[in-house]
Amino acid sequence: MEPQRRPGGRSARVREAVLDATAAELAEHGYQGLSMESVAQRAGVHKTTVYRRWRGPEGLVADALARAADQSWPIPDTGSLVDDLRGLTELLRTGFTDPEASPVAAAFVTAGMQHPDAAAALRSFYAARHAEAAVIIERAIARGELTPGVDGTEIVRLAVAPLFHRLFITHEPVTAEHARRAADAAVTLAESSWAAGSSAP
């Protein structure tokens, strides 16, 4: 369910406190252990406020993802397509292996697998991330590294997909070498004739 949002003032402060508490609870207990009562207690607000505005754990996750989507990603800008994509896949890898950040990132994905509202928020979050990272391809086209017409968002998706497969399908370790190989494979596809026609209807 889409949480109600009110601009500014106390409502904005409550939202920030509750979403900060949501992230902390996800880090400690995961999505399965996310409790409205625990979030309210950690945020210092009454539980009826949390229930009224967010309805359930899926509402908390959806709003936390919406807030995260508003925060810019540090997109690599090295002047090289391969190095930019390698930097991007390494950024993703470290986000899911960092002891502090990974429990929250994994909980977001887990929530998206279990509730349609969280799934919709997760899709919006990654759509924003992929669109933001597509600038890597746009820069490469401008430098003459790639043919105009390459679908930047699709190349970004292809670069990160192998990492998500290891993380959430096969539950295998993801190393820096895996991240590098995924980026290099995406570069090969970006340079191919397939990529030049990938944006065609």
Buried (B, 14 or more C-beta within 10 A) or exposed (E): EEBEEEEEEEBEEBBEBBBBBBBBBBBEBBBEEBBBEBBBBBBEBEBEBBBEBBBBBBBBBBBBBBBBBEEEBEBBEEEBBBBBBBBBBBBBBBBBBEEEBBBBBBBBBBBBEEBEBBBBBBEBBBEBBBEBBBBBBEBBBEEEBBBEEBBBBBBBBBBBEBBBEBBEEEEEEBEEEBBBBBBBBBBEBBBEEEBBEBEEE
